[in-house]
Amino acid sequence: MNGDTEDANTEPTGAPTRRDYVKYGGAVVGGGLLAGCTGGSGGDAATDTAGDADTPTRTTENRSYTVTMEPSGEVTFESPPKRWMAYFSTYGDMAIALGQLDGLAGLIFTENWPLQFYDALPGVDVDFDDVPQLMGDGGIDKEAFYELDCDVHLFDPNFIQLLDDNWTDEDFAEVEREVGPIVGNSIRRRGADWHDYPYYSLYEAFGKVAEVFREPERYEAVASVHDELQSTIDADLPPEGDRPSVGLLSVNSDFENGSFYAYPVHGGNGHKQYRDLGMRGAFDDEIDGSYAEWDYEQLLEVDPDVLLFQYGFSHVSAEEFEARMERMRDDPVGSQLSAVQNDRLYRGGTSYQGPVINLFQTEIAAKQFYPDAFGEWRGVGETPEGERLFDRERVASAIDGDI
């Protein structure tokens, strides 16, 4: 369910591929397209903190400026973009964090966002009811870019070619020439074999997007919340020997037949929160590659203290998640797992995270893994103010521009 094409050998568990679109409904923009749509330390402090990102700088209004980001290189803007589109919830979340929601003209994927995180921010309302989706069962229609007429397109063009191999370098050059520039780098997972340019950390990429929109103050405000959250975690993180082992699985696994996508903790942005929390990845030494497909017996051989189901907040409801956990509890082998017996089966985050999503996913995982240190996990929107690990008001104020 819901394929994921981050690299040539990636696990089929994140954003959907074109094979899935006939199965799901949704709004799609583009000439003649059929409607259809879809159905996760960060690294260390040296690479994922605000201090490492290029600090955005303002120039005189209505004066051209440049932003440099691989693979597009140096991109020139005559003025800050008003209309924008993005691939999904990595760069889309960055732009929303910078107060640009009103300028959102379209997304390649509108579904499988953890919108409940925005609901937990006071005065912030995010929905995509009127936002067109570009991906349909026929792929991505180039005419859709002309219809949207965006001032900037936030995605890695090489990654988009993995989603729709009908697109060529010349097609992207045409969009840049005739519509607007493309800026973005696929930061989700390191180790992909489909390019040779550098990755960026979350806050390095966020800093680049802040340069695009010329929003350094909003960037700094969100980055300071992130840094304070990381300082809180670093101060109270249990010693490594006291941390539970955590097995990372996909919520999109085949629970009915007992077949599970299992992951090691990787080095890209998709698992940033787990590295920031010093997570003991139970499968790290057991899997050679980006994922494996295991049955209950293989899970029981490792028998992690905790089982965390990636995409649990983005791809399924709480009720759907609980129904899948019940299948695991009812299985004669699954019921023997320590995580099942100790009721440590948790919803995990999406690997397509921008800065706002990452703040919530880091707090959630901290409470799930280490409740004695950071307090019990109660549910999105259910954490009392005194038990929160970051300030929702400050994040909402940054989005609103009240800095």
C-alpha positions, 0 to 999 in steps of 0.5 A: 500500500502506498509506494515510496520511490525515494531511491531505486531500491527504496521501501514501498511505504511512504508517498504513493506511486502512480500504481496507487492512483487508480485505487484512491480518489482526489482532486487533480489539476491538469488538462484531461487528468482523471481524478486520483490521489494517495492512500517519515541525533537528526543527525548530530548538532553539527548538521541539523541545527539552525547555526549550520543553515545559511542565514537568509539575508534581506535585500532591498525590496523589488531588487533581484537576489539569488539562492543557491541550492543543489541540484538547481544551482544558482536561482535568481528571483526578481522579488519574493514569490507570491504563488508556490507549489511543492512536492509534499510535506517536506518543503510544503511544511517549510513554506507553511512555517514561513507564513506562506500558506495563502500563496499555496497554489498546488501540491503534487500530493495533498493527502497523507499529511499529518494535519492534526499537528497544525490543529494543535497550534493556536490560531493556525488552520491548515487544510487542502480542500481547495488545493489541487493535486498534480499527480493523477493516474496518468502521472504529472501533466506539464500543463498543470504547471502552466495552469498554476502559474507559480512563482517558485516550485519547491521540489527536487526535479530528479526525484520527481522523475522517479515518480513519473519517468515521462518527465525529462530534464528538458521538461523541467527546463521548460517549466523554469523558463516559461513558468517559474524557477525550481528549488529543492533537494531530496533530503529525506534519506541519504544513500540514494544512488540516483544522484551525486550532489550533496544532501542538506540537513532539515535546517539547511534546506529550511534556511534555503527556502527562507532565502527564497521567500526572504523570511529570515525572522520567521526562520530564526524564530522556528529554528530557536524553538528547535534548538531549545527542544534539542537542548531539553532532550540532550539534558534529560536523555537517559543513558544509552544502556537505559534506553529501550530498543525500538523496532521501526516498522511501516504502518502500511505493512500487510498485517493480515498476512503477517508481512512487515516492512522493517527499517534501520534508522537511516541518516537522512531527514526522514529519521532525524527525530530518532537520531536526535533522541539517541534511539536504539534502532533494534533492526540497525544491525539486522538489515543490509539496505534501506528496508527488509520484509519480515514475518512474525518469526523474524520480528520475534528473533530480535524482539524489540522493547518497542515497536514504532509504526512509521506513517502512523500519524499520516496514513491511518486514523487512530481507529485504523491504527488500533485495528492493525494493532489488534491483528498483531495482538491476535496473532499466535506469534505476534502476541509473544512479542515483548512490545505487544505484551507490554503494550508498547506499540506506537504510532510513528511519524512521517518521514516527509517532515519539515520543521513544524512536523519535526517538532511534533514528531520529536516530542511525541517520540521522546514521550513514547520512548522515555516517559520517565524522562519526558512525561507520558504520551497522551495524544496529539492536542492532549498534552497539558501545557506544563508537559510540553517539550516546545512552545506551541505559541511561539511556533504559531506566532512565527507562522503568523509573523508575530515575532 
